[in-house]
Amino acid sequence: MAGTILISEGAGLPLSSASFDHLVEEIRLSMANPADAEFANAYRPYDHEGMMFVDLRELSVEAFSAFVAATRSAAHTCAQSHGTAFEGVWSDLAQALAKDPRFLGVEQAV
């Protein structure tokens, strides 16, 4: 099986099962408020429906910004603990997130 992080309409990042599970769980651990309703809804297919995707398409700009911040933090933590084992998939995710129109709001907030 494989998993996908759906970012926007027509844009997503397909991953191997191991990479998908690793990324989405590491990102969740880095979230300030993973129980937030928007994040819970984004993770619902994965957490409650047994589907191998996380859906970011409906996240507000603020929630998307928080997801990007959590992704950056998780990537940094992962690099320290796992070295370069997942470096390529973190980079792929960062590039995919940067293509989303909501990313402009992220960069302005930083």
C-alpha positions in Angstrom: 0.0 0.0 0.0 1.0 3.6 -0.4 -0.3 6.8 1.0 -0.9 10.4 -0.2 -0.9 13.8 1.4 -3.5 15.7 -0.6 -2.5 19.3 -0.6 -4.8 21.1 -3.0 -7.2 20.3 -5.8 -5.2 18.2 -8.3 -2.0 18.3 -6.2 -0.8 15.8 -3.7 2.3 13.9 -2.7 2.2 10.1 -3.2 4.5 8.2 -0.8 5.4 4.7 0.1 3.5 3.3 3.1 6.5 3.6 5.4 7.3 7.2 4.3 3.6 8.2 4.6 3.2 6.8 8.1 6.5 8.3 9.2 5.7 11.8 7.8 2.1 12.1 9.0 3.0 10.8 12.5 6.1 13.0 12.9 4.1 16.0 11.7 1.3 15.2 14.2 3.8 15.0 17.0 5.1 18.5 16.1 1.7 20.2 15.9 1.0 22.6 18.7 -2.7 21.5 18.8 -3.2 18.2 16.9 -6.7 17.9 18.3 -7.8 21.1 16.5 -10.9 20.4 14.5 -9.3 21.3 11.2 -6.4 19.0 11.8 -8.7 16.2 13.1 -10.8 16.6 9.9 -7.6 16.5 7.7 -6.4 13.3 9.4 -9.9 11.7 9.6 -9.5 9.5 6.5 -6.3 8.1 8.0 -7.4 7.9 11.6 -11.0 6.9 11.4 -11.7 5.5 7.9 -8.6 3.3 7.4 -7.6 5.2 4.2 -4.0 6.0 3.4 -4.3 9.7 2.9 -4.4 13.0 4.8 -6.4 15.7 3.2 -5.2 19.3 3.5 -7.4 20.7 0.8 -9.9 22.3 3.2 -7.5 23.8 5.7 -7.8 27.5 6.3 -4.7 29.7 5.6 -4.0 29.7 9.4 -4.3 25.9 9.7 -2.2 25.4 6.6 0.4 27.7 8.0 0.4 25.7 11.3 0.7 22.5 9.3 3.7 23.9 7.4 5.3 25.0 10.6 4.8 21.5 12.1 6.2 20.0 9.0 9.4 22.1 9.2 9.8 21.2 12.9 9.2 17.5 12.2 11.7 17.5 9.4 14.3 19.1 11.6 13.7 16.7 14.4 13.8 13.8 12.0 17.1 14.9 10.5 18.6 14.9 14.0 17.3 11.5 15.0 17.2 9.6 11.7 20.0 11.4 9.7 19.3 11.4 6.0 17.0 8.4 5.9 13.9 10.4 5.1 15.6 13.6 3.8 14.2 13.2 0.2 10.6 12.8 1.2 10.7 15.7 3.6 12.2 17.8 0.8 9.5 16.6 -1.6 6.8 17.5 0.9 8.3 21.0 1.4 8.3 21.6 -2.3 4.8 20.4 -2.8 3.5 22.6 0.1 5.3 25.6 -1.3 3.3 25.3 -4.6 0.0 25.8 -2.8 -1.5 29.3 -3.0 -1.9 29.3 0.8 1.8 29.1 1.2 2.2 32.8 0.5 0.4 33.4 3.8 2.8 31.2 5.5 5.9 33.0 4.2 4.3 36.4 5.1 3.7 35.2 8.7 7.3 34.0 9.2 
